Amino acid sequence: PTCQYCHMRGGHHNVQRFGTVYTSMGMSMADRGAPIWNEKRDRWVSVCDDCHSPRFAREQLQALDEAVKDAGLKYRETFKVAEDLLVDGVLDPMPKDLCPDWSGQHLWSLKIGAYHDGEAYGGKTGESGEFRMSNCTDVERLCFESVGYFQTYIYKGMAHGSWNDATYSDGSFGMDRWLVNVKQNASRARRLATLEKKVGITWQPEEFWKTGEWLDELTGPYIVKNHPGKTIFDLCPDPGWLDTHHAPAE
């Protein structure tokens, strides 16, 4: 079927009725018991049974749940390796050694406010970092790609019946590869930190992490330079629009 056949069922123009992008479902199991999620699953099955049996459709959704659950386990393992590097102070560079982030602070890009508080993570209690595609360590970038790209491929591939996207092409195999890369990076970083400590080297991060022709044009440096002691949350009269962690269900 075409995109419209499912997402614009009966000529309905609210494509989110059959979507999950704004429902916090994409990175979680699609079957968590919430009424709105059950409603969506029933709606999906009602479209699938134009060509398939309802039982077949629900089995596909169950396979989707299991695939996303498996992907979540891989990402949590990937994230934990990165987090341990940060907490142990061997992440290179550490958040404090980077150009200020978009909010004008030095929050760790993978920080989730509800779970990670402390000096190493940066920011105030409850504040969350934001995934970055640049100005971050290679480990952080790999974590971002693992969940932002590969886990998304797994979820969307399974949701659209594209097993190749979910496995060989982009999804599960990509997460496997990035998990290996993160572990290899961590092993190398810890060996290097041990050697530096033994010979008495105090490593100073390169300046290109803090400043550069492109970095200097970003929001963070502007806030630090023009509004010392402030963050974007202090400067924005209604920060609610900045909250990307609790998007509305519809």
Secondary structure as UniProt FT lines:
FT   HELIX           3..7
FT   HELIX           9..11
FT   HELIX           15..18
FT   TURN            21..24
FT   TURN            26..27
FT   HELIX           35..48
FT   TURN            49..51
FT   HELIX           54..87
FT   TURN            88..89
FT   HELIX           95..97
FT   TURN            102..103
FT   TURN            109..110
FT   TURN            113..115
FT   TURN            119..121
FT   TURN            125..126
FT   HELIX           138..145
FT   HELIX           146..150
FT   HELIX           151..159
FT   TURN            160..161
FT   HELIX           163..164
FT   HELIX           165..169
FT   HELIX           172..199
FT   HELIX           207..209
FT   TURN            213..214
FT   HELIX           215..217
FT   HELIX           219..226
FT   TURN            228..229
FT   HELIX           232..235
FT   HELIX           239..242
//
